[in-house]
């Protein structure tokens, strides 16, 4: 773990990730595992949320009780595969505001192409968590963070399932103020920009497409 990268080594996270990596894991099981692991990763990425207190009545007495402070956080899915992580995080934080950044990777240049952008208002006053299962080349992630900063976000965290060293370095260079939480830092990228050993294309495995 560094200030910029937090690899979550919790046994449940690592066990579920291994099941997701297996090539014979079905779409339905893959989808359920991603939902479960996203909640565990969300627990880690929200560990230091700002707190306040409020006077409440328990069945026994009145007390000062801890509550989350500030505006509701913003959860931003980097389409399309980000939706698989977002669903699980929303179960943990149902009050979160939700936004979407639509990017696809040009298979020739490996550069991101934007096709959609819709985010909550007042991003400058919210913790913004961007989610995308794979941090591979880092190009799409950097582009998404660029767009979020242009929209006013100043407190951003990035949540992914797998990261490659190349993607982590690219993100650190472009956005050193954005910490990354992931379940694994894999070995490398192949010549097509896929993470190795990885788990294949997260979007295809999540939605059953090719």
Buried (B, 14 or more C-beta within 10 A) or exposed (E): EEEBBBBBEBEEBBEBBEBBBEEEBEEEEBBBBBBBBBBBBBBBBBEEEEEEEEEEEEEEEEEEEEEBEEBBBBBBBBBBBBBBBBBBBBEBBEEBBBBBBBBBBEEEEBEBEBEEBEBBEEBEBBBBBBBBBBBBBBBBBBBBBBBBBEBBBEBBBBBBBBBBBBBBEBBBEBBEEBBBBBBBBBEEBEEEBBBEEBBBBBBBBBBEEE
